[in-house]
Amino acid sequence: MKISGANAIVECLLEQGVDTVFGYPGGRILPLYDALYNGAIRHIRTSHEQGAIHAADGYARASGRVGVCIATSGPGATNLVTGLANAYLDSVPVVVITGQVSTNLIGADAFQEVDIYGITMPITKHNFLVKDADALPGIIRSAFSIACSGRPGPVLIDIPSDIQTSMIEFCSQDKNIAPSPQLQLSEYGSALVNKAVADIGSAKQPVMIVGGGAISEGIPEQVIGLAEKLDIPVVSTLMGLGVFPTDHPQFLGMTGMHGSKVANHAIHGADVVIAIGSRFSDRVTNNTVIYAEGKRVIHIDVDPAELDKNIPSHIGLSGNLEQLLPILNERIQDAAQTQWWKVIKQWQEKFKEDHRTEVLTAPWMLRRLSEAAAGQPYIFTTDVGQHQMWAAQNLNLREPRSWITSGGLGTMGFGLPAAIGAQVAEPEKRTICIVGDAGIKMTGCELFTVASENLPLITIIVDNSCLGMVRQLQHLFWNQHYSATLAPAEVNFVYFAKAFGIEGHLATTQEEFNQVLSVALASDKASVIVVKIPQEDLVAPMLMPNGPLNTFVDI
């Protein structure tokens, strides 16, 4: 049958199981918006295109499905760039559809024309500029396949307005098409697997490090099973939190720049490191030259390009982790790391933290939040900064996809729109967004979207009236020259929330926080909680810059 290109896009989205898209309309994408009118796909209009792309990102992370975002040409498309880079660095499957000027105007500096294809090439897994209307359905289908296969990532499709209005012959996709064949054991290299098994078996002080790839590959249960069989201590990257329950006796906490001292000492003292789905970013390794000294690194990742990129691996295994981990599990022997655990328990006792305090601090608040949320299906999102690290250190995360944060790009403004996407994706779960007073100023207008869609989001604003993490760096390394980091004026975020019709609460003491949290959790409506904390509070521990993992800044 013959239909318009815009209607073909909608049909292809329905084929892919898309039920929700996030976007913002404009002239060059109006044919698609007309095709969406009164259709089966829910469209959520955000306050800004950056909100739309972060919401699609949060939707994908919470659900494991591809997030979809739509914007018009020119500024609409360029407003997506930060979100695309964010999804790219964190390996999130997102398909972005942008409108473009008609094909006869491309290159003519037409109104709202910009080469978004060229701009986004370095920050997408793949992108398309559609020049042939008949090719449109195949391109849409390919985009979804690319976004979620192998190492996931964002794909952009730039579609001129005349392509959207062109009439094309449309054929539904054959749902009986056989899936792409997965790698078999022989293709992994049986000898290399055996070598990894031998190194693991001979280890005296092994540690497993779990990254975000373990979540996107859907293998948390296999990771836990392998760790328990080996009796091995486990640490997590920022992106890997939630794979291993934080209250599991083998879990030592987050490793890296603001990771726990026990976790970092364990990596430093290990003789074998088994890394699953981690790209060994600089925030995890600190000094890349000395990170692997005195230890053997077994790097397991779906993306072969990550092997030996940042840290040299003695054994690199790349492929389908869902197949690879059971192979390892089958071949290794049960182990008991008795002596190694004695050493670790000494560190645990030495670095034991006293969390008792009568003052309202972010760590206390986050531990109290974990207690209140225990046993209930919650998703936590964060923005970027001090509150992000405090949340990573103190929240009790027991399920994969219950933790959504910006890791690779460190995008301020990510938290609230990502929470919108997560809440829409998983309506049976309650999403709680933790954000700083600076980050909420960037995308706080998305509270309009929260109110418009009647989402039961709880937004906790950690307010210290400054750019907390940047101020911390200035305090420690720049002679306390707080250049452009202190807020010149106070913002009443309770009134800000009420401007959108959302209930706002202020907490300046522990008692007040307990009261307002109870009210927010009991309500099925959106709410904002403003938590005032001392400006002088710093995130600890903190690794000494460019040092080994067992040296820390004196805070």
Rosetta blueprint (number, residue, H / E / L):
1 M L
2 K E
3 I E
4 S E
5 G H
6 A H
7 N H
8 A H
9 I H
10 V H
11 E H
12 C H
13 L H
14 L H
15 E H
16 Q L
17 G L
18 V L
19 D L
20 T E
21 V E
22 F E
23 G E
24 Y L
25 P L
26 G L
27 G H
28 R H
29 I H
30 L H
31 P H
32 L H
33 Y H
34 D H
35 A H
36 L H
37 Y L
38 N L
39 G L
40 A L
41 I L
42 R E
43 H E
44 I E
45 R E
46 T L
47 S L
48 H L
49 E H
50 Q H
51 G H
52 A H
53 I H
54 H H
55 A H
56 A H
57 D H
58 G H
59 Y H
60 A H
61 R H
62 A H
63 S H
64 G L
65 R L
66 V L
67 G E
68 V E
69 C E
70 I E
71 A E
72 T L
73 S L
74 G L
75 P H
76 G H
77 A H
78 T H
79 N L
80 L L
81 V H
82 T H
83 G H
84 L H
85 A H
86 N H
87 A H
88 Y H
89 L H
90 D L
91 S L
92 V L
93 P L
94 V E
95 V E
96 V E
97 I E
98 T E
99 G E
100 Q E
101 V L
102 S L
103 T H
104 N H
105 L H
106 I L
107 G L
108 A L
109 D L
110 A L
111 F L
112 Q L
113 E L
114 V L
115 D L
116 I H
117 Y H
118 G H
119 I H
120 T H
121 M H
122 P H
123 I H
124 T L
125 K L
126 H E
127 N E
128 F E
129 L E
130 V L
131 K L
132 D L
133 A H
134 D H
135 A H
136 L H
137 P H
138 G H
139 I H
140 I H
141 R H
142 S H
143 A H
144 F H
145 S H
146 I H
147 A H
148 C H
149 S L
150 G L
151 R L
152 P L
153 G L
154 P L
155 V E
156 L E
157 I E
158 D E
159 I E
160 P E
161 S H
162 D H
163 I H
164 Q H
165 T H
166 S L
167 M E
168 I E
169 E E
170 F L
171 C L
172 S L
173 Q L
174 D L
175 K L
176 N L
177 I L
178 A L
179 P L
180 S L
181 P L
182 Q L
183 L L
184 Q L
185 L H
186 S H
187 E H
188 Y H
189 G L
190 S H
191 A H
192 L H
193 V H
194 N H
195 K H
196 A H
197 V H
198 A H
199 D H
200 I H
201 G H
202 S H
203 A L
204 K L
205 Q L
206 P E
207 V E
208 M E
209 I E
210 V E
211 G L
212 G L
213 G H
214 A H
215 I H
216 S H
217 E L
218 G L
219 I L
220 P H
221 E H
222 Q H
223 V H
224 I H
225 G H
226 L H
227 A H
228 E H
229 K H
230 L H
231 D L
232 I L
233 P L
234 V E
235 V E
236 S E
237 T L
238 L L
239 M L
240 G L
241 L L
242 G L
243 V L
244 F L
245 P L
246 T L
247 D L
248 H L
249 P L
250 Q L
251 F E
252 L E
253 G E
254 M E
255 T L
256 G L
257 M L
258 H L
259 G L
260 S L
261 K H
262 V H
263 A H
264 N H
265 H H
266 A H
267 I H
268 H H
269 G H
270 A L
271 D L
272 V E
273 V E
274 I E
275 A E
276 I E
277 G L
278 S L
279 R L
280 F L
281 S L
282 D H
283 R H
284 V H
285 T H
286 N L
287 N L
288 T L
289 V L
290 I L
291 Y L
292 A L
293 E L
294 G L
295 K L
296 R E
297 V E
298 I E
299 H E
300 I E
301 D E
302 V L
303 D L
304 P H
305 A H
306 E H
307 L L
308 D L
309 K L
310 N L
311 I L
312 P L
313 S L
314 H L
315 I E
316 G E
317 L E
318 S E
319 G L
320 N L
321 L H
322 E H
323 Q H
324 L H
325 L H
326 P H
327 I H
328 L H
329 N H
330 E H
331 R H
332 I L
333 Q L
334 D L
335 A L
336 A L
337 Q L
338 T H
339 Q H
340 W H
341 W H
342 K H
343 V H
344 I H
345 K H
346 Q H
347 W H
348 Q H
349 E H
350 K H
351 F L
352 K L
353 E L
354 D L
355 H L
356 R L
357 T L
358 E L
359 V L
360 L L
361 T L
362 A H
363 P H
364 W H
365 M H
366 L H
367 R H
368 R H
369 L H
370 S H
371 E H
372 A H
373 A H
374 A L
375 G L
376 Q L
377 P L
378 Y E
379 I E
380 F E
381 T E
382 T E
383 D L
384 V L
385 G L
386 Q H
387 H H
388 Q H
389 M H
390 W H
391 A H
392 A H
393 Q H
394 N H
395 L L
396 N L
397 L L
398 R L
399 E L
400 P L
401 R L
402 S L
403 W E
404 I E
405 T L
406 S L
407 G L
408 G L
409 L L
410 G L
411 T L
412 M L
413 G L
414 F L
415 G H
416 L H
417 P H
418 A H
419 A H
420 I H
421 G H
422 A H
423 Q H
424 V H
425 A H
426 E L
427 P L
428 E L
429 K L
430 R E
431 T E
432 I E
433 C E
434 I E
435 V E
436 G E
437 D L
438 A L
439 G H
440 I H
441 K H
442 M H
443 T H
444 G H
445 C H
446 E H
447 L H
448 F H
449 T H
450 V H
451 A H
452 S H
453 E L
454 N L
455 L L
456 P L
457 L L
458 I E
459 T E
460 I E
461 I E
462 V E
463 D E
464 N L
465 S L
466 C E
467 L L
468 G H
469 M H
470 V H
471 R H
472 Q H
473 L H
474 Q H
475 H H
476 L H
477 F H
478 W L
479 N L
480 Q L
481 H L
482 Y L
483 S L
484 A L
485 T L
486 L E
487 A L
488 P L
489 A L
490 E L
491 V L
492 N L
493 F H
494 V H
495 Y H
496 F H
497 A H
498 K H
499 A H
500 F L
501 G L
502 I L
503 E E
504 G E
505 H E
506 L E
507 A E
508 T L
509 T L
510 Q H
511 E H
512 E H
513 F H
514 N H
515 Q H
516 V H
517 L H
518 S H
519 V H
520 A H
521 L H
522 A H
523 S L
524 D L
525 K L
526 A L
527 S E
528 V E
529 I E
530 V E
531 V E
532 K E
533 I L
534 P L
535 Q L
536 E L
537 D L
538 L L
539 V L
540 A L
541 P L
542 M L
543 L E
544 M L
545 P L
546 N L
547 G L
548 P L
549 L L
550 N L
551 T L
552 F E
553 V L
554 D L
555 I L
